[in-house]
Amino acid sequence: MQSKESFTIRVQAKGDVTLVFIKGALVEEAGVALAAEVGPKIDEGCKRFVIDFGHSLTISSPTVATILDLAERIVDGKGGKLIVSSLTDLNMKVFEMVGIFLYAEACPTVQEAEVQIAI
C-alpha cells in the first residue's frame, strides 16, 4: 500500500505469523493505512504479529495511538502476541511512555523477533 509520503506496508504470512514491514514516515495517513492492513488480519483470526520499523524513523502521535489500539486488539482481544522490531531509541522511549510495551515485546531485529514470536 502506497501513500503520498512514500509510505509502504508489506504484509507477509509466514506460517501462523503475520509479518508487517513498514517503510517511510508514519504520519497520520500511515496509521490509517496500518489499521486497514492489520485490522482485517486480526479479524480473520491471526494472533501472532511482528511489526518491523527498520525503515521508519518518524512515527506521529496518531500513528502511535493506532499501534496501541492494534496491540490491545491482538493481545487482549484475541489472546495473541505482538513483537515490534528495529525501533529507533526515540521510538522505543515513545512506545514505553504510551504503554505499548504492556502489550508488545521489542526485539532489535526482525530476525530476532521471528524467533521470539515462536516461543
Contacts in CASP RR format, 6 or more apart in sequence:
PFRMAT RR
TARGET T0000
AUTHOR 0000-0000-0000
METHOD contacts of the structure
MODEL  1
MQSKESFTIRVQAKGDVTLVFIKGALVEEAGVALAAEVGPKIDEGCKRFV
IDFGHSLTISSPTVATILDLAERIVDGKGGKLIVSSLTDLNMKVFEMVGI
FLYAEACPTVQEAEVQIAI
1 8 0 8 1.000
1 9 0 8 1.000
1 33 0 8 1.000
1 36 0 8 1.000
1 37 0 8 1.000
2 8 0 8 1.000
3 29 0 8 1.000
3 30 0 8 1.000
3 33 0 8 1.000
4 29 0 8 1.000
5 24 0 8 1.000
5 25 0 8 1.000
5 27 0 8 1.000
5 29 0 8 1.000
5 30 0 8 1.000
6 23 0 8 1.000
6 24 0 8 1.000
6 25 0 8 1.000
7 22 0 8 1.000
7 23 0 8 1.000
7 24 0 8 1.000
7 25 0 8 1.000
7 26 0 8 1.000
7 27 0 8 1.000
7 29 0 8 1.000
7 30 0 8 1.000
7 33 0 8 1.000
8 22 0 8 1.000
8 23 0 8 1.000
8 24 0 8 1.000
9 20 0 8 1.000
9 21 0 8 1.000
9 22 0 8 1.000
9 23 0 8 1.000
9 30 0 8 1.000
9 33 0 8 1.000
9 34 0 8 1.000
9 37 0 8 1.000
10 20 0 8 1.000
10 21 0 8 1.000
10 23 0 8 1.000
11 18 0 8 1.000
11 19 0 8 1.000
11 20 0 8 1.000
11 21 0 8 1.000
11 37 0 8 1.000
11 38 0 8 1.000
11 41 0 8 1.000
12 18 0 8 1.000
12 19 0 8 1.000
12 21 0 8 1.000
13 19 0 8 1.000
14 114 0 8 1.000
16 46 0 8 1.000
16 47 0 8 1.000
16 48 0 8 1.000
17 48 0 8 1.000
17 49 0 8 1.000
17 50 0 8 1.000
17 114 0 8 1.000
17 117 0 8 1.000
17 118 0 8 1.000
18 38 0 8 1.000
18 41 0 8 1.000
18 46 0 8 1.000
18 48 0 8 1.000
18 49 0 8 1.000
18 50 0 8 1.000
19 49 0 8 1.000
19 50 0 8 1.000
19 52 0 8 1.000
19 110 0 8 1.000
19 114 0 8 1.000
20 34 0 8 1.000
20 37 0 8 1.000
20 38 0 8 1.000
20 49 0 8 1.000
20 50 0 8 1.000
20 51 0 8 1.000
20 52 0 8 1.000
21 52 0 8 1.000
21 55 0 8 1.000
21 110 0 8 1.000
22 30 0 8 1.000
22 34 0 8 1.000
22 51 0 8 1.000
22 52 0 8 1.000
22 53 0 8 1.000
22 54 0 8 1.000
22 55 0 8 1.000
22 56 0 8 1.000
23 55 0 8 1.000
23 56 0 8 1.000
24 30 0 8 1.000
24 55 0 8 1.000
24 56 0 8 1.000
24 57 0 8 1.000
24 58 0 8 1.000
25 56 0 8 1.000
25 57 0 8 1.000
25 58 0 8 1.000
25 60 0 8 1.000
26 34 0 8 1.000
26 53 0 8 1.000
26 56 0 8 1.000
26 58 0 8 1.000
26 59 0 8 1.000
26 60 0 8 1.000
26 63 0 8 1.000
27 58 0 8 1.000
27 60 0 8 1.000
27 62 0 8 1.000
27 63 0 8 1.000
28 60 0 8 1.000
28 62 0 8 1.000
28 63 0 8 1.000
30 60 0 8 1.000
30 63 0 8 1.000
31 60 0 8 1.000
31 62 0 8 1.000
31 63 0 8 1.000
31 66 0 8 1.000
31 67 0 8 1.000
32 66 0 8 1.000
34 63 0 8 1.000
34 66 0 8 1.000
34 67 0 8 1.000
34 70 0 8 1.000
35 66 0 8 1.000
35 69 0 8 1.000
35 70 0 8 1.000
38 49 0 8 1.000
38 51 0 8 1.000
38 70 0 8 1.000
39 70 0 8 1.000
39 73 0 8 1.000
41 49 0 8 1.000
42 70 0 8 1.000
42 73 0 8 1.000
42 74 0 8 1.000
42 78 0 8 1.000
45 78 0 8 1.000
46 78 0 8 1.000
47 74 0 8 1.000
47 78 0 8 1.000
47 79 0 8 1.000
47 80 0 8 1.000
47 81 0 8 1.000
48 80 0 8 1.000
48 81 0 8 1.000
48 117 0 8 1.000
49 74 0 8 1.000
49 81 0 8 1.000
49 82 0 8 1.000
49 83 0 8 1.000
49 117 0 8 1.000
50 82 0 8 1.000
50 83 0 8 1.000
50 84 0 8 1.000
50 85 0 8 1.000
50 110 0 8 1.000
50 113 0 8 1.000
50 114 0 8 1.000
50 117 0 8 1.000
51 67 0 8 1.000
51 82 0 8 1.000
51 83 0 8 1.000
51 84 0 8 1.000
51 85 0 8 1.000
52 84 0 8 1.000
52 85 0 8 1.000
52 86 0 8 1.000
52 110 0 8 1.000
52 113 0 8 1.000
53 59 0 8 1.000
53 84 0 8 1.000
53 85 0 8 1.000
53 86 0 8 1.000
53 87 0 8 1.000
53 88 0 8 1.000
53 91 0 8 1.000
54 85 0 8 1.000
54 86 0 8 1.000
54 87 0 8 1.000
54 110 0 8 1.000
57 88 0 8 1.000
57 91 0 8 1.000
59 67 0 8 1.000
59 91 0 8 1.000
59 94 0 8 1.000
64 94 0 8 1.000
64 95 0 8 1.000
64 98 0 8 1.000
64 100 0 8 1.000
65 98 0 8 1.000
67 84 0 8 1.000
67 95 0 8 1.000
67 100 0 8 1.000
68 98 0 8 1.000
68 99 0 8 1.000
68 100 0 8 1.000
68 103 0 8 1.000
70 82 0 8 1.000
71 82 0 8 1.000
71 100 0 8 1.000
71 103 0 8 1.000
71 104 0 8 1.000
72 103 0 8 1.000
74 80 0 8 1.000
74 81 0 8 1.000
74 82 0 8 1.000
74 103 0 8 1.000
75 81 0 8 1.000
75 82 0 8 1.000
75 103 0 8 1.000
75 104 0 8 1.000
76 103 0 8 1.000
81 105 0 8 1.000
81 117 0 8 1.000
82 103 0 8 1.000
82 104 0 8 1.000
82 105 0 8 1.000
83 104 0 8 1.000
83 105 0 8 1.000
83 106 0 8 1.000
83 107 0 8 1.000
83 113 0 8 1.000
83 116 0 8 1.000
83 117 0 8 1.000
84 95 0 8 1.000
84 100 0 8 1.000
84 104 0 8 1.000
84 105 0 8 1.000
84 106 0 8 1.000
84 107 0 8 1.000
84 113 0 8 1.000
85 106 0 8 1.000
85 107 0 8 1.000
85 108 0 8 1.000
85 109 0 8 1.000
85 110 0 8 1.000
85 112 0 8 1.000
85 113 0 8 1.000
86 108 0 8 1.000
86 109 0 8 1.000
86 110 0 8 1.000
87 95 0 8 1.000
87 106 0 8 1.000
92 106 0 8 1.000
95 101 0 8 1.000
95 104 0 8 1.000
95 106 0 8 1.000
105 116 0 8 1.000
107 113 0 8 1.000
107 116 0 8 1.000
END
